[in-house]
Amino acid sequence: MPLRPSPSNDPVHHPVFSRVYAALSPRLDVRAGVAAHRRELLAGLSGRVIEIGAGNGLNFAYYPETVSEVVAIEPERRLRRLAVEAAVRAGVPVDVVPGTAEALPVKSEAFDAAVLSMVLCSVRDVRRSLMELRRVVKPGGELRFFEHGRASGRVPAAAQRILDATVWPTLCGGCHTARDPLRSISAAGFEVGAYRRLRVPESRIPLPASVFVLGTARRPAAGPEDPRSP
């Protein structure tokens, strides 16, 4: 598939965080049950799929055989290298591509579905990223999401805002804890469908980034141009 030019092969570089994430994420898949959520996230997908912020490629093993191709966008060089290795082991064709969510290097309306997995917290522009997804997904196409976000209680939410304004993004590769993925997805013109809230990992004391939402949304079928389009 022809790609649009990308501004840089390495638009994001987090050398320390990428090492830590690459070491910890496989353990969390087992110990915190993240692997089961990945499987649920991807179940039933088919056709051509674009995954944004593929990280080290841990989702690849859970794509069903009904998926004909995955184009996985990953801007961070170390994680992208690991994703390429994971793509070789995947049960479906996976093409790992450098790029950012805000300027996806792919054609419009080229995909049957899109996947967001723990990435909206760290993109630089949430609205622009989601509008790009709406551009590249076919009318009527599906968006699957597994994202962490804002806590419901006043005190936890206040703590998240303080962390976001101070040390958390620097320590965690640009991650923000207090974003609202459901609201952002809806505001970008997707129709939010079934979803559920969960805590990962499940513990008595909630962590700053432990409040998750897992669900589906859909780009509306073809119709008048959305006035919110960029």
QUIZINOR-V820166 format. One line per field, one symbol per residue. phi: phi as a letter, one per 20 degrees, with the letter a starting at -180 (. if undefined). psi: psi as a letter, one per 40 degrees, with the letter a starting at -180 (. if undefined). burial: 1 if it has 16 or more other C-alpha atoms within 10 Angstrom, else 0. Layout:
BEGIN
phi = ???
psi = ???
burial = ???
END
This chain:
BEGIN
phi = .fdfgegbfcfcbcffgffffffeffffgefdmfgfffffgegnfbmecdddmflenffgfdffffeeadddebeeffffffffffffefecfcdecfqdffbfecffldcfbccdclcffdffcffffffffffeefgnfdddccceaffefffgffffffffecefgffdmnfcedfdfffffffeoeefdfbbebdcffbfdfegddedccacbbfgfgagfffeff
psi = hhiihhdidgehhgdddddddddddddddddeeddddddddeheiiahhhhhgebefdddeehieehdihhhhhdhddddddddddddeieihhhhhiiideghfiiifeidiihhgfdddeidhddddddddddehiheiihhigiiahididddddddddddecdddddffeihdeigdddddddeeihhbiiiiihhihidhhidfehihhaiihhiihaihheei.
burial = 00000100010101001100110010000001011011101100110111111111111111110010111111111111111101100101110111111111110001111111111111100111111111111111111111111110000110011011000110011111111111001001111100000001100000111111111111110000000000
END
